[in-house]
Amino acid sequence: MDFVKAKEVLNAIEKLDPNSAATVLEALKIAEHIEASSGEFYKKEAEKTKGTELESFFLFLEKEEKMHLAKIKELEGLLKQGTMSEVKFPKSAPANTHVTSVAQGEMTAILYGLWREKKAVEFYSEAGKKTTGSVKHFFEELAEFERGHVELFEHLVEGMQNVDELIMG
């Protein structure tokens, strides 16, 4: 697992100053890491689930994380140039996945993905609270995207018939 440590995240949020490009850039570096590592995780899970409905689910999430990463880099570039404008996110339709049963390893990946998305929501929500203007809007929009991913994972888990068996044994 290559995810940002909680201490790093908390430190970046505590230091985040909307008037300091340096602290915003530091927060964006963490966001970059979150999105890149999540994208890699989803890519690996798509490969593991090749030929199943879960493959399209994980490929959709990988695509989303790549798009988020590109937008983070776009905002970084604007901040470094000293020219701020709003960065727009394209909307995409989620994979229509109807999985009713998964193996233990797949359930572990799904629950881990859900946890990752919830942590991303927390980080982006807190960053949105500590910033202003277009940067605030950017972090709020990222948090909203990640909330959508949480909902996708929750919907997936709720639709499975063997969840209790996998989790409770």
One Martini backbone bead per residue (centre of mass of N, CA, C, O) as a GRO file, in nm:
protein
  169
    1MET     BB    1   0.097   0.036   0.022
    2ASP     BB    2   0.045   0.387  -0.107
    3PHE     BB    3  -0.017   0.598   0.148
    4VAL     BB    4  -0.089   0.856   0.326
    5LYS     BB    5  -0.012   0.970   0.616
    6ALA     BB    6  -0.186   1.111   0.865
    7LYS     BB    7   0.032   1.311   0.961
    8GLU     BB    8   0.074   1.454   0.689
    9VAL     BB    9  -0.213   1.551   0.654
   10LEU     BB   10  -0.245   1.713   0.915
   11ASN     BB   11  -0.007   1.901   0.865
   12ALA     BB   12  -0.112   2.027   0.601
   13ILE     BB   13  -0.377   2.136   0.719
   14GLU     BB   14  -0.260   2.312   0.948
   15LYS     BB   15  -0.072   2.486   0.734
   16LEU     BB   16  -0.299   2.587   0.574
   17ASP     BB   17  -0.285   2.880   0.356
   18PRO     BB   18  -0.459   3.082   0.141
   19ASN     BB   19  -0.194   3.294   0.117
   20SER     BB   20  -0.017   3.024   0.049
   21ALA     BB   21   0.122   2.862  -0.205
   22ALA     BB   22   0.300   2.654  -0.057
   23THR     BB   23   0.070   2.511   0.109
   24VAL     BB   24  -0.105   2.441  -0.131
   25LEU     BB   25   0.109   2.272  -0.279
   26GLU     BB   26   0.136   2.064  -0.055
   27ALA     BB   27  -0.156   1.965  -0.071
   28LEU     BB   28  -0.135   1.883  -0.374
   29LYS     BB   29   0.077   1.662  -0.333
   30ILE     BB   30  -0.108   1.483  -0.168
   31ALA     BB   31  -0.329   1.461  -0.379
   32GLU     BB   32  -0.153   1.329  -0.589
   33HIS     BB   33  -0.090   1.076  -0.423
   34ILE     BB   34  -0.375   0.979  -0.382
   35GLU     BB   35  -0.451   0.948  -0.686
   36ALA     BB   36  -0.217   0.771  -0.784
   37SER     BB   37  -0.250   0.534  -0.580
   38SER     BB   38  -0.544   0.475  -0.648
   39GLY     BB   39  -0.508   0.416  -0.948
   40GLU     BB   40  -0.316   0.176  -0.906
   41PHE     BB   41  -0.505   0.004  -0.741
   42TYR     BB   42  -0.735  -0.017  -0.957
   43LYS     BB   43  -0.562  -0.142  -1.177
   44LYS     BB   44  -0.490  -0.404  -1.024
   45GLU     BB   45  -0.785  -0.491  -0.975
   46ALA     BB   46  -0.864  -0.514  -1.272
   47GLU     BB   47  -0.663  -0.738  -1.337
   48LYS     BB   48  -0.775  -0.945  -1.122
   49THR     BB   49  -1.091  -0.901  -1.259
   50LYS     BB   50  -1.081  -1.013  -1.524
   51GLY     BB   51  -1.399  -1.071  -1.676
   52THR     BB   52  -1.555  -0.897  -1.477
   53GLU     BB   53  -1.753  -0.658  -1.336
   54LEU     BB   54  -1.523  -0.534  -1.161
   55GLU     BB   55  -1.342  -0.429  -1.381
   56SER     BB   56  -1.519  -0.181  -1.467
   57PHE     BB   57  -1.518  -0.048  -1.192
   58PHE     BB   58  -1.205  -0.009  -1.164
   59LEU     BB   59  -1.163   0.142  -1.434
   60PHE     BB   60  -1.332   0.385  -1.366
   61LEU     BB   61  -1.167   0.473  -1.116
   62GLU     BB   62  -0.901   0.509  -1.258
   63LYS     BB   63  -0.997   0.731  -1.451
   64GLU     BB   64  -1.076   0.933  -1.234
   65GLU     BB   65  -0.794   0.960  -1.098
   66LYS     BB   66  -0.650   1.065  -1.349
   67MET     BB   67  -0.820   1.319  -1.377
   68HIS     BB   68  -0.756   1.439  -1.103
   69LEU     BB   69  -0.451   1.454  -1.143
   70ALA     BB   70  -0.459   1.649  -1.384
   71LYS     BB   71  -0.605   1.881  -1.226
   72ILE     BB   72  -0.392   1.921  -1.010
   73LYS     BB   73  -0.165   1.996  -1.209
   74GLU     BB   74  -0.309   2.239  -1.324
   75LEU     BB   75  -0.323   2.401  -1.060
   76GLU     BB   76  -0.024   2.405  -1.002
   77GLY     BB   77   0.055   2.564  -1.255
   78LEU     BB   78  -0.107   2.817  -1.187
   79LEU     BB   79   0.028   2.881  -0.915
   80LYS     BB   80   0.323   2.903  -1.027
   81GLN     BB   81   0.231   3.145  -1.229
   82GLY     BB   82   0.003   3.331  -1.081
   83THR     BB   83  -0.262   3.204  -1.230
   84MET     BB   84  -0.599   3.223  -1.152
   85SER     BB   85  -0.831   2.961  -1.218
   86GLU     BB   86  -1.079   2.764  -1.290
   87VAL     BB   87  -1.117   2.419  -1.244
   88LYS     BB   88  -1.255   2.180  -1.447
   89PHE     BB   89  -1.482   1.905  -1.424
   90PRO     BB   90  -1.563   1.625  -1.560
   91LYS     BB   91  -1.834   1.424  -1.631
   92SER     BB   92  -1.911   1.079  -1.543
   93ALA     BB   93  -2.027   0.771  -1.593
   94PRO     BB   94  -2.080   0.508  -1.420
   95ALA     BB   95  -2.051   0.199  -1.365
   96ASN     BB   96  -2.265  -0.077  -1.436
   97THR     BB   97  -2.291  -0.266  -1.143
   98HIS     BB   98  -2.390  -0.629  -1.083
   99VAL     BB   99  -2.294  -0.753  -0.792
  100THR     BB  100  -2.362  -1.053  -0.583
  101SER     BB  101  -2.063  -1.187  -0.580
  102VAL     BB  102  -1.765  -1.255  -0.383
  103ALA     BB  103  -1.457  -1.280  -0.286
  104GLN     BB  104  -1.250  -1.217  -0.035
  105GLY     BB  105  -1.040  -1.046  -0.194
  106GLU     BB  106  -1.248  -0.857  -0.323
  107MET     BB  107  -1.366  -0.748  -0.059
  108THR     BB  108  -1.109  -0.625   0.043
  109ALA     BB  109  -1.076  -0.424  -0.193
  110ILE     BB  110  -1.344  -0.278  -0.154
  111LEU     BB  111  -1.300  -0.185   0.142
  112TYR     BB  112  -1.037  -0.036   0.082
  113GLY     BB  113  -1.152   0.161  -0.124
  114LEU     BB  114  -1.355   0.289   0.066
  115TRP     BB  115  -1.149   0.398   0.266
  116ARG     BB  116  -0.989   0.575   0.071
  117GLU     BB  117  -1.229   0.759  -0.008
  118LYS     BB  118  -1.288   0.865   0.276
  119LYS     BB  119  -1.008   0.998   0.317
  120ALA     BB  120  -1.031   1.191   0.078
  121VAL     BB  121  -1.275   1.346   0.177
  122GLU     BB  122  -1.146   1.456   0.431
  123PHE     BB  123  -0.915   1.612   0.303
  124TYR     BB  124  -1.079   1.790   0.099
  125SER     BB  125  -1.268   1.917   0.306
  126GLU     BB  126  -1.051   2.051   0.481
  127ALA     BB  127  -0.918   2.212   0.254
  128GLY     BB  128  -1.175   2.376   0.186
  129LYS     BB  129  -1.195   2.518   0.469
  130LYS     BB  130  -0.882   2.654   0.436
  131THR     BB  131  -0.986   2.795   0.179
  132THR     BB  132  -1.017   2.997  -0.121
  133GLY     BB  133  -1.196   3.023  -0.382
  134SER     BB  134  -1.084   2.822  -0.632
  135VAL     BB  135  -0.949   2.627  -0.433
  136LYS     BB  136  -1.194   2.560  -0.268
  137HIS     BB  137  -1.364   2.455  -0.504
  138PHE     BB  138  -1.174   2.229  -0.583
  139PHE     BB  139  -1.183   2.066  -0.316
  140GLU     BB  140  -1.492   2.034  -0.309
  141GLU     BB  141  -1.512   1.878  -0.576
  142LEU     BB  142  -1.334   1.644  -0.495
  143ALA     BB  143  -1.505   1.554  -0.255
  144GLU     BB  144  -1.755   1.491  -0.427
  145PHE     BB  145  -1.634   1.272  -0.598
  146GLU     BB  146  -1.556   1.087  -0.356
  147ARG     BB  147  -1.844   1.051  -0.255
  148GLY     BB  148  -1.933   0.901  -0.508
  149HIS     BB  149  -1.743   0.661  -0.459
  150VAL     BB  150  -1.859   0.575  -0.193
  151GLU     BB  151  -2.141   0.514  -0.306
  152LEU     BB  152  -2.052   0.294  -0.502
  153PHE     BB  153  -1.941   0.102  -0.290
  154GLU     BB  154  -2.195   0.079  -0.117
  155HIS     BB  155  -2.376  -0.031  -0.343
  156LEU     BB  156  -2.211  -0.282  -0.396
  157VAL     BB  157  -2.231  -0.407  -0.113
  158GLU     BB  158  -2.549  -0.404  -0.088
  159GLY     BB  159  -2.578  -0.607  -0.352
  160MET     BB  160  -2.463  -0.832  -0.189
  161GLN     BB  161  -2.523  -1.166  -0.072
  162ASN     BB  162  -2.217  -1.241   0.079
  163VAL     BB  163  -2.120  -1.040   0.303
  164ASP     BB  164  -2.157  -1.175   0.578
  165GLU     BB  165  -1.984  -1.422   0.518
  166LEU     BB  166  -1.715  -1.262   0.463
  167ILE     BB  167  -1.705  -1.091   0.731
  168MET     BB  168  -1.812  -1.312   0.958
  169GLY     BB  169  -1.771  -1.630   0.844
   0.00000   0.00000   0.00000
